[in-house]
Amino acid sequence: MRKAPSLLSRRSFIGNTGKLTLSATAVALLAGESRLLNAGRAEAATSDDIAILNSALGAEQEAIAAYQVGAESGLLSGDALNLAVQFQGHHKEHADLLATTVGQLGGNAVEPMAKYEFPVDQLKNQNDVLRFAAGLEKGAVSAYLGAVPLFENRDLAKAAASILGDEAMHWAVLRYALGENPVPGAFVE
């Protein structure tokens, strides 16, 4: 599995989150409103913030590729296939917005890897694919959970918390599709 070329990897994020709200500035930053940055109304981002965004972008690109593998495996059908395609679409939206934001903040967005190493030899049926996807989504939840408190720019932290919420929903839905308890505990570990 690939580690994004930045300060933090998906596995190294640790931390806690508070109230998850998305400010108008964060929405604007992630929606491509560069005039906010130019006008100085958005809190400054540091090179560490850009590195964290790039790490998140690398993880989103990996998720896009993983869902593509799952969709093309021939092991998913019906609702499971539709779910995989929908979740891949969410990751594409996250990646597009993260890449745009990195550029607006003066950074260079990481490119997707030419090839990812996934355990395709272990994917024998639909449940194997769903379990693999659920594991990636749990990793994304942990990554964003750890990233939120690390941002110097609090608006970027709020935006990352919004994406964290989407990743948590993916994980819960995939667990439910596997017949597992979708919310196994009161806290994310």
N, C-alpha and C positions, 0 to 999 in steps of 0.2 A: 504494500500500500504506500502511496506517495505522501510525503510531507511537503506542504506548501513552503516555498522559499521565503520565509519571513521570520520574525522574532519568535512567534508562537505557533505551535502545531495544534491540531485538533486534540491530541492526547495530553498536551501540557497545560491546557486551560484549567484553571481552578477558580472558584469564587462563589459569591452569593449574589442574588438579585433582590432588589426591592420592588416597589410598585412599578408595573410595566405600562408606561404610557408613552405615546408617540407625539412629540411636539410638532407644531407647524414647521419649525425650522428643520427638524430632522426629516420630515416628509419632503420638504423642499430640497434638502440636500440629496436625498436618495431618489428624488424624482427629476433631478437634472436642472434645478434652478440655480445656475451659476451666478446670476445677478445678486443673489444673497451673499455669496462669498465675496464678490467684487465690491459690494457696498459695505462690507465689513460688519454686517448685521449678524453673521453667524460666528460663533465662537471659533477661534483658530484651532486647527488640527495640527498635531505634531507628526513628525516622521514615524513615531511609534504608532500613532493612530492609523497612518497609511499602511504600515506593516501589518497591523491587526486586520484592517480591511482586506488586504491582499491575502492574508492567511484564510480569512473567511471565503474570499473569492475562490481560492484554490480548492477549498473543501466543497464549495458549491459546484465547481467544475467536475470534481470527482464524482459527486452525487449524480450529476447529469449523465455522465458516462456509465455509472453503475445502473441507473434506471434504463439506459439504452440496452445494456447487456441483458437485463431482465426481460425487457420487452421483446428483444430479438431471440430470446432463448427458446421460444416455443413451449415453455413450461407454464406460462401464465395464460389464462383465458377469462373471458367474461368480465365480471366486476373487478377481479384482481388485475387484469391487464389495463382496464380503464383507470383504475386507481394509480397504477404505476405511471401511466402516461400523464395523468393529472399532476401527480407529485413531481414528475420530471419538469413539467411546465412551471411549477412553483419555483423549483431550483433555477430554472433558466431566468425567470424574472428576478430572483435574488441576485444571480450572477450579473445580469445586465445592469442592475442598479448599483451594485457594488463596484463594478468596473467603471461606470460613469462617475461615481463619487470619487474614486481614487484619482481619476484624471482631473476632475474639477479641483481637487485638493493639491494638484501639482505633482502627483505620483504617476508611476507607470504601472498599469494593471498587469498582473501576471497572466500569462497565456495558459490555456489548458495543455496538459501533457499530451504528447503524441500517443502514448500508450499507458494504460493503467493496469496494475496487477490485481486482478480480482480472483477469488477462489472458484472459478467457473467449474472446475472438475468436481467440486463438492455440491454443485447445484443439480440435484437429480429430479426434483419435482417442484410444484408450485409452492409448497410450504418452505422448502429450502430457500427459494428466491425471496419469499416474503420475510423470512427470518433474517436473511442477509441484509435486506433493505431496512428492516427494523433496527438491526445493529448499527447500520450507518446513521440512521435518524437519531438513535440514542446518542451516538458519538457527536452528532451535530448539536443536539441539545446541550450536552456537556461543554462543547466548544464555545457556543454562544454564551452559556451561563458564565463561563470563565472569562470571556472577553468583555462582557458588559462593564465590570468595575475597572477594567484596565484603560479604557478610553479617557484621554484628557478632555476631549470634546464631549460634553455630556449629551448633546443632541445626537451625536453618533452612537453613544451608549444606548440611548432610548430607541433609536432605529434598530440597533442590533437586538435589543430586547423584543422588538416586534417580530423580527425574523425568528428569534428563539421560540416565540409562541407558535408560529407556524410549524417549526420542526417538531415541537412537542406534540402537536396535533397529528402530524404524520406518524410519529412513533406510536401514539395511542391507537390510531386507526389500524395500523399494521398489526399491532398486538391483538386487537379485537378480531381482525381477519384471520389470525392464526388460532383463534379460540382461547387466547390468553386474556387475563385480566388487563384491560387497557390502561388502567392507572394503578399499578401495583403498590404504590406507597404515597405518602403525603409529601415526600420530598424527592427530588431528582438526585441520584447519587452520581 
